[in-house]
């Protein structure tokens, strides 16, 4: 097994894992690392929660073009299985740069000669994740130092958070089980939660209370669009657009991996609330 990253760190990896340095946007840097492996699992991603350094066009560069390079390297290197971690709602004509790039990336995968599997998870939480801290960063942007928490649209946007350990077990199965070849899976956790509910959970877990007030979506859109033009502001118009549609499954496909909601870790259990 080889872990490919721009700056690989072996400290958190099993002893049997090799590391390779490479950038998926630069084909020559990844070709030799991919060559000769049985499978490629593409987990490279920029967060949809924040504006990428370099602008929204980086979603196309990393997600679409990076996937195109990995598929090309896999085909050239004799790889058989290609597992693509996409995103719920991936659509080449979607509303945000992230969703469009993820949808276009899926096209590169399905058009290939590889045995492919595509997984579309909702937001992922767990150690080292940014989803839980995202709620606190929102408050820092909208009401720093104030005892209130203005949420766009009152926090009605819905998520279906899935724990990283649960997702990893399913990803492993897509690599080793041929029954998953040629399938797309929408994957979510056991709970369908609004951003307001998630925010309350996060602050309850920290032993704090928060008074949430609703910011009308058009006003939030103006604020995020203007803020996104400021250097260092972490969100922008694309993040506003992403808050206008839910991040939940139509039909959670976890059953394809032999698990049910009761087998998964909920956000409330993870936070201890």
N, C-alpha and C positions, 0 to 999 in steps of 0.2 A: 504494500500500500504506500502510495506517495501523496503527501499533502502539498499541493501547489498554492503558493500565495506570493504576494509581492515581497513581504518580509516574514518568511516562515519562522516560527518559534517552536522548537521541539520540546520545550519544558512541559507543556500541557498535553503532549501526545504519547501514545503507547510506544514502548521501546522498539517495537517492530516497524514503526512507521518511519519512512524516509521523508525528507523534505526537498522541495525544489522551489527556486525563486523564479517568478515569472509574472507577467501582466497580460491578462486575457486580451487587452486591446492591442497588444504587439505580438503578432503571430510567431515571429522567430524566437520569442522568449519562452514559448510554451510547447513548441513542436516536439522537442526531444523529451520533455517531461511526460507528455501524453503517450508517446510511442511505446507499444508493446504491452500496455495494460489491458485487462479484460473489460474494464468498465470505467466510465467517467461520470462523476456526480458533480454537476455544476451548481454550486451554492453561492457563487459570486453575485453580490447585489449591493446596490445603493439603497439607503432607506427612503421610503416614500413619505416618511413623517417630517423630513427636513429638506430644505433646499440644498442640492448638492453644490460643493465647491466647484466652480467652473460653469454653473448654470444648469438649467433643465436639460440642455442638450447632452449632458453627461449620461443621462439615462439611456439615450440611444447609443452612445459610444460604449458604455459598459455592458448594458443588458442585451442590446440587439447585436452590435458589432462584436462584442466579446464572445457571445454565444456562437455567432457565425464562425469565429476563429477556432473555438473549441471543437465544434462539429467538424470543421475542415481538418484539424489536427487528429481527431479521433478516426476519421475515415482514412487518412493517410497512414496512421499508425497501427491499423489492424484492430482497433477497439471494436467490441461487439455491442456492448450495452451503454446507452447514454441516458442518464437520469437528469432531468431538468427541473430545478425548483423554480416554479413560476410564481404566480400570485393570483388570488381570487379576483375575478373580473378582468383578467388579461384579455386585451382586445386590441388588434392593430389599429382600430379607429376609435379607441377609448377617449375618455374625457381628460386624462392627465398624461403627461410625458412618460411617467413611470408605467402606467397601464398600457399605453401604446407600445412602448419598447418591449415590455414583457410579452405582449401579444405577438409582435413581429418576431421576437426571439423564438417563440414556439413554432412559428412557421419554418425557421431554419432547421429546427430539430425534426419536425414531422416530414419535411421534404428530403431528409437525409436517407442514406442506405443503412442506418444503424437501427438496432433494436432499441427503440426509445420508450421512455416512461415519463410522463409529465405530472408533477404534483403542484397543486395550487393551494397553499395554506393561507389561512387568515393570519393575523398578526401573531408573532411568536414571542413568548415570554420565558424567562428563566435567567439563570446566572449569566451575567455579562450582557443581557439584553437591554434594549433601550425603551421598550414600550412603557414600562412602569414609570420610568423617569420622565417620559414624554409629557405625562399629565402635569408634573411639577414645572416643567419648562414652559408649558402653556401659561400657567399662572404667572411665571416670571415675566412673560411678554405682555400679558394683558393687564395685570394688576400687581406689580412688584411692591411689596411692603404693605399692601392693603389687606384687610380681613375678609375681603370678598373674592370670589373667583368667577370672572365673566367667562362663560363658555359659548362659543359660536352655536347659535340655534338652540341654546339651552342644553347642549350635550346630547342631542337625540340620535346622533350617528351611532349605529350599532356595530359591534365587533364580536368575533367568536374566538377569543384568544386560545391558542394551543401551546402547551408546554413543550420546550425544546426537546426534552427527553422522549416524550411521546412521539413527536415528529421524527426524531432520529430513528427510532425503532421501525417506523413505517418505511423510511428511506432505505434502511438496510434490506428490508424485505423486497423492495423494488429492484435491488441489485441481484439478489440471489434466487428469486422466484420468477420463472419464465411466464407464469400466468399473468403477470402485470404488463408484459410487453404490449405496446400499442394502446395503452390506456391513459386517460387523463383523470386525475382524482382531485376533487375539492375536499379539503380537510380543515376541520375546525375543532375547537375544544368542546367541552360538555355544556358550556353556557353561552347564551346569546345576550350580550350586555350592552347597554348604552354607554357612551363616553361619560355621562353623568354618574352612572352607577360605578363605573371603573374608578373615576376620580374620588368618589366617596370611599371606596374600598382602600385606595392607596393612602388617603389621609387618615382613615380609621386605623390602618396598620401602623401608622407612625404615631398614633395616640393623639391626633389632632382633629379638630373639626374645621369644616370649611363651609362658607355660605356661598352657594352657587347662584349666580344671576345670569339670565339669558341675554346674549348679544344677538340682535337680529342678523340673520345670515348676510343680507346685503351690506350691512355695516361692517360685519366681520370681513367680508370680501374686500371692501375698500381698504380696511386697515392692513390686512395681510398683503394685498397687492402693492400698496404704497410702501409698507415695511420691507417687502421683498426687494425693493430697489435700493435699500440702504445696505452699505457694506457691513457684513457681520450679522445681519438679521437672519435668524435660522429658518424662517418660513417665508412663503410667498403665495402667489396666485394659484400655483398648482396644488399646494396643500389646502387652500380654501376649497378648490374644486373637489379634492378627495373627501372632504368632510360632508359633501352633498350626497354621497351615496354610501350605503352600508357595506361593511366588510364581513359578510356572513355567507354561509353556504346555502344553496338551494336544497341540497340533499347531501348531508354529510356522508362522505364515502369511507369513513373509518371502518365500516363493516367489511370492506374488501380485505382488510388486514386482520380480521378475526377479533376486533375489539369493539366495545360499546362505550357509551358515555361514562358508565360507571367505572371503567378501567382507566380513565384519563384524569389527569391532575387539573382541577379547576383553579382559576385565578384566586378565588377566595381562600382555598386551602394553601396555596403557595404563599399568599400574603399573611396567612394566619388570622383571618377575620371570619 
